Amino acid sequence: MGADIKQLRTRIKSVDSTLHLTKAMGLVASSKIRKATEAMNRGLEYAESLDEMVSRLIACEECKKTPFVSRKSGNRIRLVVIAGDRGLAGGYNANVFRLLADFPDAEVIPIGKRACERFNTFTISAEHYSYHDAMALAQSLCRDFAEDAFDRLGVLCTKYHSLMSQEAYVKWLLPLSSDVEARSEGIVFEPDETTVLNALIPDYIAGMILSCVKESFASEVAARRVAMDNAGKNAQEMLDRLGLEYNRARQGAITQEITEIVAGSNT
Amino acid sequence: MKSFLLKISSPEGDLFCGESTMLRVRGTEGELAVMAGHIPFVTYVKPCECKIVLADGSERIGAISGGMLNVSRDRVILLTGAVSWK
């Protein structure tokens, strides 16, 4: 009985420290949510304007002939994988890596500490990813694409639907798809469409990568907040149950001791 | 003087939004200035000094990292990576 009580006490202690941890991480996540969603929304307009302009540009006949638009036959994929900086975010990182398993031959460029650890590259934080980093990456990607080092470029990131739901998906950036019906009539491009498009592509890729990173980071903190809330609830439940069990065991031991003393004095 | 709505948008959000009478930047073909009533056009802007004359006559000067200038009938949008104001 004594050993049982000791075991219960250690378990209570460990669950208690887990509860502290989940509470702290949940609080940190909820304070970051507002900032992260604000940053995501601020960048949204820029990304949308760029997206609209690029879809207008690729609708014109001249631009369809450039290597960035015409579809290549090959299937060499390069993926920018955006995962979290830390674990304990529910299924956030797992969902990203599960989706990545669908592209076993893809060449991976990781962003976010968890992804970097997985692919053994130097760590790039997703939280502090700047436009400067995105631009450097976009320029090297465009150079490689122009030199025919790969055929498709995608970004594996997480879509932020709401606080409760996020979804990992792949956003294809290159070659630019011209499925969208957009008209470039009535607008003059200086000096011409192809030059503007070629100059704009690194900006476009950088803008898209950055907006994906911001969105993924908002998803990460939202996922962590929800996961930590649930974990905290479970830990509290467990603590209550263990406390009850502990008290019962302690009371049992006392009762037994009394019974033994009484039995001893009677003989 | 007639003014137009100028918006400078970056991944960090809107860096400038207000009524202006003139915007001067360096395009692919050289320096250019946009005033109210300009025909709609789109061009790529090189990293350069950007000068804005506000509707009240005051000026704002900053360095932009390059980007895209989109002039439409009702407003002018400059998409750029970053601006540092003087």
Interface residues (C-beta under 8 A of the other chain):
Chain A: A39 R42 G43 E45 Y46 A47 S49 L50 M53 Y131 H132 A134 M135 G186 I187 V188 F189 E190 P191 T195 V196 A199 L200 D203 A206 G207 L210 S211 K214
Chain B: S9 S10 P11 E12 G13 D14 G27 T28 E29 I39 P40 F41 V42 T43 Y44 G66 G67 M68 N70 S72 I77 L79 G81 A82
